[in-house]
Amino acid sequence: MFAIIETGGKQYKVAEGDILEVELLPAELIKKNAASLTTVLLVQDDKELLIGTPYVKSAKVKVKVLEEIKGEKIRIYKMKAKKGYRKSQGHRQKLHKIQVEKIEIKAAAKTKEKETE
């Protein structure tokens, strides 16, 4: 079973047990180092494929927040030739390292999705 989720403006293909780094999750979403992502775009079950419009209703991915880290430093350098203008800047993106614990689909959702097709 796998799912495609959307978080931080990016889409990720996840399966149970996967560990990935995503952009910082909102504080109200995280409760006791666990979060539940409801922006599920697609779920592939053993025999069924559920595609959302744009999200699959009543499907969620439960994740465990392992740690808050910073990404690699990005250096920005601007200059204009012969003008003496030089500007240097750096940025490190804050990230959450998460582990996918469970992909949940309510049984009623499977039958409803089929009826609407």
MIPALUM-170319 format. One line per field, with one value per residue: residue number from 1; residue in three letters; y, x, z of N, C-alpha, C in turn. Coordinates in steps of 0.05 Angstrom, whole numbers, plus 5000, padded with zeros to 4 digits. Example, Ala and Ser with C-alpha at 12.3 -4.5 7.8 and 13.67 -1.06 7.14 Angstrom:
2
nr = 1 2;
rest = ALA SER;
nnorth = 4886 4955;
neast = 5264 5257;
nup = 5156 5142;
canorth = 4910 4979;
caeast = 5246 5273;
caup = 5156 5143;
cnorth = 4934 5001;
ceast = 5264 5258;
cup = 5156 5157;
//
This chain:
117
nr = 1 2 3 4 5 6 7 8 9 10 11 12 13 14 15 16 17 18 19 20 21 22 23 24 25 26 27 28 29 30 31 32 33 34 35 36 37 38 39 40 41 42 43 44 45 46 47 48 49 50 51 52 53 54 55 56 57 58 59 60 61 62 63 64 65 66 67 68 69 70 71 72 73 74 75 76 77 78 79 80 81 82 83 84 85 86 87 88 89 90 91 92 93 94 95 96 97 98 99 100 101 102 103 104 105 106 107 108 109 110 111 112 113 114 115 116 117;
rest = MET PHE ALA ILE ILE GLU THR GLY GLY LYS GLN TYR LYS VAL ALA GLU GLY ASP ILE LEU GLU VAL GLU LEU LEU PRO ALA GLU LEU ILE LYS LYS ASN ALA ALA SER LEU THR THR VAL LEU LEU VAL GLN ASP ASP LYS GLU LEU LEU ILE GLY THR PRO TYR VAL LYS SER ALA LYS VAL LYS VAL LYS VAL LEU GLU GLU ILE LYS GLY GLU LYS ILE ARG ILE TYR LYS MET LYS ALA LYS LYS GLY TYR ARG LYS SER GLN GLY HIS ARG GLN LYS LEU HIS LYS ILE GLN VAL GLU LYS ILE GLU ILE LYS ALA ALA ALA LYS THR LYS GLU LYS GLU THR GLU;
nnorth = 4977 5044 5116 5182 5242 5312 5364 5423 5447 5410 5344 5277 5208 5158 5102 5055 5060 5090 5140 5209 5276 5335 5401 5447 5428 5455 5481 5471 5424 5385 5340 5319 5297 5271 5269 5280 5275 5301 5314 5278 5255 5209 5140 5075 5015 4944 4921 4963 5029 5093 5157 5224 5284 5346 5318 5255 5238 5225 5197 5188 5200 5177 5203 5202 5249 5254 5288 5358 5391 5427 5445 5440 5493 5548 5591 5658 5704 5768 5814 5873 5888 5932 5971 5967 5941 5892 5837 5790 5732 5683 5621 5573 5522 5504 5439 5380 5316 5259 5198 5152 5122 5098 5086 5106 5088 5099 5049 5060 5101 5077 5051 5094 5125 5093 5092 5145 5148;
neast = 5017 5011 5015 5003 5022 5011 5050 5077 5078 5098 5098 5096 5112 5093 5102 5084 5127 5167 5218 5224 5244 5211 5184 5178 5126 5061 5050 5000 4985 5018 5018 5042 5091 5068 5032 4977 4965 4922 4919 4916 4930 4926 4913 4938 4913 4913 4884 4856 4851 4849 4833 4839 4798 4808 4832 4833 4777 4766 4813 4875 4943 4982 5035 5099 5136 5203 5248 5268 5302 5355 5363 5411 5459 5444 5475 5470 5491 5500 5520 5542 5576 5632 5609 5615 5579 5561 5530 5518 5486 5454 5417 5382 5338 5285 5267 5227 5239 5205 5169 5130 5075 5024 4976 4912 4847 4779 4729 4678 4689 4714 4671 4638 4668 4670 4615 4607 4633;
nup = 5000 4983 4984 4958 4982 4999 5022 5047 4997 4962 4933 4956 4949 4991 5035 5086 5141 5116 5118 5115 5096 5106 5093 5148 5190 5208 5274 5299 5276 5296 5349 5407 5383 5339 5279 5234 5168 5122 5069 5022 4960 4928 4935 4936 4946 4963 4920 4900 4872 4892 4873 4886 4884 4893 4934 4969 5002 5071 5079 5110 5130 5180 5216 5249 5283 5280 5288 5289 5241 5205 5138 5084 5076 5035 4992 4972 4924 4900 4851 4817 4760 4757 4789 4843 4875 4918 4947 4997 5020 5061 5072 5111 5108 5151 5172 5181 5203 5187 5201 5168 5196 5190 5138 5130 5110 5109 5111 5090 5056 5012 4985 4974 4940 4895 4880 4864 4816;
canorth = 5000 5069 5140 5206 5264 5338 5380 5443 5454 5388 5318 5255 5181 5146 5076 5052 5056 5108 5164 5230 5303 5353 5427 5449 5425 5474 5473 5460 5398 5366 5335 5298 5285 5255 5286 5266 5290 5294 5322 5254 5258 5183 5117 5050 4993 4919 4917 4987 5054 5116 5182 5246 5307 5340 5301 5232 5243 5205 5182 5203 5187 5183 5204 5208 5269 5244 5310 5382 5396 5448 5436 5449 5522 5558 5617 5676 5725 5786 5835 5887 5894 5959 5989 5964 5930 5864 5829 5761 5724 5654 5611 5545 5516 5487 5415 5359 5288 5245 5170 5144 5100 5083 5098 5098 5094 5089 5029 5074 5118 5061 5046 5120 5134 5077 5101 5171 5145;
caeast = 5000 5025 4998 5017 5012 5021 5057 5098 5077 5110 5084 5114 5102 5101 5092 5087 5155 5185 5228 5230 5248 5191 5186 5167 5097 5049 5049 4974 4983 5034 5009 5059 5108 5053 5015 4959 4964 4897 4922 4923 4921 4922 4919 4938 4909 4921 4871 4841 4865 4831 4844 4824 4790 4836 4842 4817 4762 4768 4839 4896 4968 4992 5064 5112 5157 5227 5264 5268 5329 5358 5373 5438 5461 5443 5488 5461 5511 5492 5540 5540 5604 5642 5593 5622 5556 5563 5512 5520 5464 5452 5392 5379 5309 5278 5255 5219 5244 5181 5166 5102 5067 5001 4959 4885 4824 4754 4716 4656 4700 4719 4647 4627 4684 4661 4589 4608 4646;
caup = 5000 4983 4981 4950 4999 4993 5045 5041 4968 4947 4934 4963 4949 5016 5043 5115 5150 5103 5132 5096 5106 5094 5105 5175 5193 5226 5303 5307 5264 5311 5376 5420 5363 5320 5262 5216 5143 5108 5041 5008 4932 4915 4953 4923 4965 4952 4894 4892 4868 4898 4863 4897 4867 4890 4956 4976 5027 5093 5079 5123 5135 5207 5216 5274 5279 5293 5297 5274 5232 5186 5113 5076 5072 5008 4990 4951 4920 4879 4845 4791 4751 4755 4805 4871 4889 4925 4969 5003 5038 5064 5082 5118 5111 5173 5162 5200 5194 5195 5194 5162 5213 5180 5118 5137 5092 5121 5093 5077 5035 4988 4971 4965 4917 4872 4872 4850 4790;
cnorth = 5025 5092 5163 5229 5290 5353 5399 5450 5432 5363 5296 5229 5167 5119 5074 5045 5074 5131 5185 5257 5322 5380 5428 5447 5446 5463 5461 5432 5376 5365 5313 5283 5267 5275 5268 5283 5281 5302 5299 5256 5231 5161 5092 5028 4967 4915 4943 5011 5076 5141 5204 5268 5332 5322 5277 5237 5219 5187 5200 5186 5196 5182 5211 5227 5260 5267 5334 5389 5420 5436 5447 5479 5529 5586 5633 5699 5742 5807 5848 5896 5924 5980 5987 5953 5900 5858 5799 5755 5694 5646 5581 5539 5498 5463 5397 5333 5272 5216 5164 5120 5084 5099 5088 5106 5082 5070 5042 5091 5102 5057 5072 5129 5118 5086 5127 5169 5137;
ceast = 5018 5005 5015 5004 5024 5026 5080 5100 5090 5094 5104 5099 5112 5088 5097 5116 5175 5193 5235 5232 5229 5195 5171 5137 5086 5047 5023 4970 4997 5024 5026 5076 5094 5035 4998 4955 4939 4897 4933 4912 4913 4929 4917 4936 4918 4910 4858 4859 4844 4845 4827 4818 4788 4847 4822 4803 4765 4792 4859 4920 4978 5023 5074 5135 5182 5244 5260 5296 5330 5371 5401 5437 5461 5455 5478 5481 5502 5515 5534 5569 5609 5626 5600 5599 5560 5546 5514 5499 5464 5425 5394 5350 5305 5261 5246 5226 5221 5183 5137 5095 5045 4986 4931 4865 4800 4741 4693 4665 4705 4694 4635 4642 4676 4634 4589 4620 4625;
cup = 5000 4979 4970 4966 4990 5019 5038 5011 4951 4951 4939 4960 4974 5020 5073 5122 5136 5121 5111 5110 5091 5106 5131 5175 5212 5254 5310 5295 5281 5340 5387 5400 5343 5304 5244 5191 5128 5078 5025 4980 4919 4935 4936 4944 4951 4924 4883 4890 4872 4890 4874 4877 4884 4912 4960 5002 5046 5090 5093 5128 5162 5206 5244 5268 5295 5304 5279 5267 5213 5161 5107 5070 5042 5008 4966 4948 4896 4876 4819 4784 4749 4772 4835 4888 4893 4949 4972 5024 5040 5076 5088 5123 5135 5163 5186 5187 5205 5186 5190 5179 5200 5159 5123 5116 5106 5101 5078 5054 5009 4972 4960 4940 4892 4862 4857 4822 4770;
//
